[in-house]
């Protein structure tokens, strides 16, 4: 007697192919972040957000006189973390078992960005700005979370993506590792304020790299499943 035929299981649909490309989420996150910087500056009459290394009185006057601008910037920064988290989830799904470092760095980067936004929002509370010492402490915390905290973590995220993609996107991986090192180097800001000049360099090149990586990794993943 011949053995009964076993019905073959139909192939599972490629779930990642049904989802938006990670590049879409990275683009949305970067756009919201930049919009927050621009919108808050315009709302403040052209005055830029104060540096924690500037005179304490300058920051106190800014948070007192431009409360709505600060709140607008904080809200958009918080919003930027949402597609940022979606990017991390989407990109690590495509990296599969090789995405542990990217997941760790991305989770930290998103968390630090949200923390910075929330602390900045607190600086708009009237009772808070009445205390110069509290303003100074919260302003510094917002900078540390949104500055070196976020940028160093983003460096880990970029490295976590660059290393697995080196096999099929060598140029992307090499560029990513350079940007990742720059991001990790901003740790020096905790010791030397002069190192803060690395923050915008690593942040904005990192944003551009993540957008490119999001689209290219998605394209490669789709090609592998065809």
N, C-alpha and C positions, 0 to 999 in steps of 0.2 A: 504494500500500500504506500502510495506516495505521501510525503509529508504535506500537511495543509500549507497553502501559501500564506505568508505573513504580509499583511497589508503594509505598504511603506508609508511612513509618516511624512506628510508634506513638509517642505522646507519652511523653517520659521522665518517670517518676514524680518527684514533688516530694520530693527527698531531705530538705530541711529539715523538711518536714511530718512525716516519719517519725521524727525525732529529738526528744528531750525539749526543751522550751522552754529557752532560755538562763536564764530566770528561775528555773528549778528549780536550776540549778547555782549561781546567785548566792545563792539562799536557803540552799542547803547550805553554801556557803563562809562566809556570814555567821554561820550557826548554829554551825558548828564553831569559828569565831574567838571568838564570845561565850562558848561553852561552855568554851573554854580559859581565858578570863579568870575565869569564875565558878568552875570546878572547881579551878583552882590556888589561888584565894583561900580556898575552903572547905577544901582539903587543907592549907593553911598556917595553919589555925586562925583565919581572918578577916584575916590580914595580907595587905596588897596588895603586888603586885610593886613593888620599890623603884625610885625614879627615879634616873637617872644623875647628876642634879643634887643629890641629897641627900648627906649625909655618907658617905664611903667605908666607914666601919665599919658603917653600917646595912645597906648592900648585902652586905658580906662576911658579916655575921651571918645575913642572910636566906638566902643561897645555901648557907651551911654547915648551918643548922638545918632548912631546908625543901627538901632536895634532891629528894624525891619530888614535891613540889608543882611545883617548877620544871620537872622532866622531864615531868610530865603536861601542863602548859601548853604547853611547847615541842612536844610530840607533837601536840596538837590544833591548834596553830597551823600546823605543817607540813602536817597533814592538810587544813586549810582551803585551802591553796594548790592542792590537787589539783582540787576542783570549780571553783576560781577559774580554773585553766588551761583547764578544759573550757568554762567560760563564755566565755572569750576566743575560743576556737576556734569555738564555736557562734555567737556574736554577729557575729564578723567574716565568717563564711560567709554570713550573712544580709545584711550590708552590701556584700558582693561587692567590687567595685573601689574602694569608698569607705572601706574599713576599715583602711587602712595605719596611720593614727595610732592607732586603737584597738588594733591588733595590737601595735604598738611599746610603747605604754603598758601594755597588759595583760601582755605578756611581762616587762617590767621589774618591774611590781608583783608578779607571781607570784614572780619570782626573788628580789626583795628580801625578800619574806615568808618564803620558804624559807631564805634566808641567815640572817635574824634568828632563826628557829626553831632552826636547826642550831647557831648560835653560843650561843644560850641553853642548848641541851642540853649543850654542852661545859662550861658553868658548873656542871654537876652532877658532873663528874669530880673525885674526891677530891684528886688531885694538883694540879688547877687551883686549887681554893679555898685551897690552902696558900700561894698567892702573891697577896698583896693587890694588887700592881701588875698582875698578869695578869688578875685578876678585874675590876679597874677598866677595863682596856683592852677586854676582851671584852664587859663590860656596856655600855660606851659604843658599841661596834660594833653590838651587837644592837639598841640603841635607834636608832641612825642608820639601820640597814637597815630595821627594822620601823616606824620613825617617819617622818621626812621622806622617806627613800628610797621606801618603799612608798606613802605618801600622795601625794607629788608625782607618782609614776608613775600612780597611780590617777586623779589629776586629768587626766593626758594621755589615759588610757583613756576617761574620761567625756566629755572634749571630743571625742575621736575618734568617739564614738557620737552625741553631741548634734548635731554639725554636719550629718551626713548625714540625721538624722531630722527636722531643722527644717522640711522641706517638708510633712510630714504630721502632726507632733506638736510644734507650736510651743511650747506651754506646757512640755512635757517638755524640749525643747531649751534653752529659756531658763533653766529651773531647773537643768539639768545644767551649763550654762556658768557659772552663779553658783557652784555647788559645785566645779567644776573650778578656777575662779580661787582659791577658798579653799584648795583642795588645793595648788595651785602656790605660794600665798603662804607655805605652811609651810617653804619654802626658807629663810625668815628665821630659822628655828630654829638654823641653822648659825652665825648671827651673834649672835642675841639669844635667850637661853633663855626669855624671857617669851613669845616667839612660839609656844612649845610648846603653849599653851592652844588653838591652832587645830587641833592634831592630832586630838583626839577629835571635835571638831565636824566637820571635813572628812571624817574616816574614817567615822563612823557615818551621817551624812547621805549620804555617797557610797555606802555599802552599801545603804541604802534606795532610792536612786535607781537603782542598778544592778539591783536586784530588779525594780523597776517597769519599767525600760527593757527588761529581758530578756523580760518577758511581753508588753509592748506592741509591741515590735519584732517579736517572733515572730508576734503576731496580725496585724500589718500585712503581714508577708511572706506569711502564709498567704492573706490577702485578695487580694493581688496575683496570686497564682497560680490563683485560682478563675476 
